[in-house]
Amino acid sequence: VAAVCAGEGCVPPTKPNCQNTPSLPGCAQSPPATINSLPLVVTKAVNRQSAEIGDTLLYTVTVKNNNPQPVSNVTVVDILPAGFRYITSTAQINQQRVADPAGSPGPELNFAIGTVPAANSITISYRVRVGVGAQQGDGMNQAQARIADKLASNIARVKVKINDGVFTSDACLIGKVFVDCNGDSLQDQSVDPN
């Protein structure tokens, strides 16, 4: 028998959900992580929006702690795109040289940054070389902070467009062909040898 609600002061029954009935099946699961619910926020930048094979790129990853407490044991996991390789001895944290990240030359780099102070940030920078295979990839680089292999931040992404450059199937040749009759390597009026 359904309850009928009529008149002033009547509040119709609400449909059960996880907020008003936490004991419902499936409600014990954690909600999906959002930037606001994670202790750290990661941003990522690159010094060039496009590159060719052989070019060098500078990536910068900033890990920001908006909390009033420090966050310890932080590792930044940075996944390089296909064909991109970390350049040895280029890693810096807050503009200070540090050891090469675990997993170098890639594709997965692990920067152990330690503690991110309360209401502060840490900046990682490093260089990569664009190599063979980059044209077959999507050029998307992504980084994320973790604490003891658990999610601790959003996933920050930045994309680099890979141009063909000299490694393309298209070509255009411009020039002039001439016969050097007098052997002086100059294009000049023909000289009659007689």
C-alpha positions in Angstrom: 0.0 0.0 0.0 1.5 3.3 -1.1 1.5 6.2 1.3 -0.5 9.2 0.2 0.8 12.7 1.0 -1.5 15.6 0.7 -2.0 19.0 2.4 0.2 21.6 4.0 3.3 20.3 5.8 3.4 17.1 3.9 6.8 16.0 2.8 6.7 13.3 0.1 9.0 10.3 0.7 12.4 10.6 -1.0 13.8 8.0 -3.3 16.6 6.1 -1.4 20.2 7.1 -2.4 23.7 6.8 -0.9 23.4 10.2 0.8 20.1 9.6 2.6 20.5 5.7 2.9 24.2 4.9 3.2 23.4 1.2 3.9 22.2 0.7 0.3 24.2 -1.9 -1.7 27.1 -0.2 -3.4 27.1 2.8 -1.1 30.1 1.8 0.9 32.4 2.4 -2.1 34.5 5.6 -2.2 33.2 8.3 -4.6 35.4 8.9 -7.6 38.4 11.1 -6.8 38.2 14.7 -7.8 40.9 17.4 -7.7 39.2 18.9 -4.6 39.3 15.6 -2.7 43.0 14.8 -3.5 45.8 16.2 -1.3 47.9 17.4 -4.3 47.3 19.2 -7.6 49.7 18.6 -10.5 50.1 20.8 -13.5 52.4 20.2 -16.5 53.9 22.4 -19.2 56.3 22.1 -22.1 58.5 24.8 -23.7 57.3 24.0 -27.3 54.0 23.1 -28.8 55.5 21.3 -31.8 58.7 19.5 -32.5 60.5 17.3 -35.0 62.6 14.2 -34.6 65.9 15.1 -33.0 64.5 18.2 -31.1 64.9 18.7 -27.4 62.0 19.6 -25.2 61.9 21.0 -21.6 59.0 19.7 -19.4 58.0 21.3 -16.2 55.8 19.6 -13.6 54.4 21.5 -10.6 53.1 19.6 -7.6 51.0 21.9 -5.3 49.8 21.1 -1.8 46.8 23.2 -0.9 46.4 21.5 2.5 47.4 23.0 5.9 49.6 19.9 6.5 52.7 18.7 4.6 52.3 15.6 2.4 55.1 13.1 2.7 56.5 10.2 0.6 55.4 11.8 -2.7 56.5 10.3 -6.0 55.6 11.8 -9.4 55.0 9.2 -12.1 55.6 10.8 -15.5 54.7 8.8 -18.7 56.5 9.9 -21.8 55.0 9.6 -25.2 56.2 7.1 -27.8 59.6 8.0 -29.1 60.5 10.5 -26.4 63.5 9.7 -24.2 64.7 11.4 -21.0 68.1 13.1 -21.4 70.5 11.9 -18.6 71.5 14.5 -15.9 68.8 17.0 -16.8 66.4 16.5 -13.8 65.9 19.4 -11.4 63.7 19.9 -8.4 63.2 23.5 -7.5 66.1 24.4 -9.8 68.5 22.1 -8.0 70.1 19.2 -9.9 68.9 15.8 -8.7 69.6 12.1 -9.6 68.0 10.8 -12.7 64.5 9.4 -12.0 63.9 5.7 -11.7 62.9 4.2 -15.0 65.0 6.6 -17.1 65.3 7.0 -20.1 61.5 6.2 -20.1 58.8 5.7 -20.9 57.8 5.7 -17.2 59.8 8.1 -15.1 59.5 8.1 -11.3 60.6 11.2 -9.4 60.8 10.7 -5.7 60.2 14.2 -4.4 59.7 13.4 -0.7 57.6 15.9 1.2 55.5 18.7 -0.3 55.3 21.4 2.4 51.9 22.7 3.6 50.3 25.3 1.3 53.4 25.2 -1.0 54.6 23.6 -4.3 57.5 21.7 -5.7 58.6 22.1 -9.4 60.3 19.3 -11.4 62.0 20.1 -14.7 63.8 17.8 -17.1 64.6 17.5 -20.8 63.7 14.8 -23.4 64.8 14.1 -26.9 62.2 13.4 -29.6 63.3 10.2 -31.4 62.3 7.5 -33.7 58.7 6.4 -33.1 57.4 9.8 -32.0 55.5 10.2 -35.3 53.5 7.0 -34.6 52.5 8.2 -31.1 50.1 10.9 -30.0 52.7 13.2 -28.4 50.7 13.2 -25.1 52.7 13.3 -21.9 51.1 12.8 -18.5 52.1 13.1 -14.9 50.5 12.2 -11.6 51.6 12.4 -7.9 51.3 9.2 -5.8 51.8 8.4 -2.1 52.9 4.8 -1.5 51.5 3.8 -5.0 48.1 5.4 -4.2 46.5 8.1 -6.1 47.3 11.5 -4.7 46.6 14.0 -7.5 44.9 14.6 -10.7 46.5 13.5 -14.0 48.2 16.5 -15.7 48.6 16.2 -19.5 50.4 18.2 -22.1 50.6 17.4 -25.9 53.3 18.2 -28.4 52.6 18.0 -32.1 55.2 16.0 -34.0 56.0 17.6 -37.4 57.5 15.6 -40.2 60.6 17.8 -40.7 63.2 16.2 -42.9 61.8 12.8 -42.2 58.9 12.9 -44.6 57.9 11.3 -47.8 57.2 14.7 -49.4 60.0 16.7 -50.8 60.6 19.7 -53.1 64.0 20.3 -54.8 64.8 23.7 -56.0 67.9 24.5 -58.0 69.5 24.9 -61.4 71.7 22.5 -63.4 74.3 24.0 -65.7 77.2 22.8 -67.7 80.5 24.2 -66.6 82.3 24.3 -69.9 85.4 26.2 -68.7 85.7 24.3 -65.4 85.8 27.4 -63.2 82.7 26.2 -61.1 80.9 29.4 -62.0 77.8 29.8 -64.1 78.9 32.2 -66.7 78.6 32.9 -70.4 79.9 30.1 -72.5 83.4 30.6 -73.7 84.3 29.2 -77.1 87.5 27.1 -76.6 88.7 27.9 -80.2 
